[in-house]
């Protein structure tokens, strides 16, 4: 309301208005949550249709996905589900899980390692390929587990034992808080071939290990710790 204006007795206060810029997954979810809370929402989008990186398009009979081709944290208890299900969306119908035995395959001239669903299963894969590095693998995956637990705690999700697990492993994560991912790997992992395997997922980050933040890549691995979905 403009200064100096007053509502007549019994008149209804106008709904507050919010402008959301961008209609990708985050923008659309924000619009829906705000509308559920009684806001009048205006969504602005520079493209011809909403959807952002979720909005595929067709050219000369061919379909193209411009960005998101798979995503993590969509299984039972996943953070993506916790955002979408209160909006009334059927997440079982929205997402299909990629091969839980290995949705990533990291191929090297003399080695192939797959990233399966679950950090324990990933540890088995890594230890099978690098048996002498088992303790280093445990230390590394403990940091990934701590970041995953912290992500859930930040979203208000507290499974039994999650708080104690996150706090137990938090010091090891904070040690590398200002480090690059390469510095973390050099400090934790001795085998250069194992460092190469653990660097393979960084393609999703878009930077080489020497420039990517250690915590960012740990968060990326934590995001896919419980599987990948399309």
Secondary structure by P-SEA (a helix, b strand, c coil): cccccccccccccccbbbbbccccaaaaaaaaaaaaaccbbbbbbcccccccccccccccccccccccccccccccccaaaaaccccccccccccccccccccbbbbcccbbbbbcccaaaaaaaaaaacccaaaaaaaaaaaaaaaaaaaaaaacccccaaaaaaaaaaaaaaaaccccaaaaaaaccccaaaaaaaaccccccccccccccaaaaaaaaaaacccccc
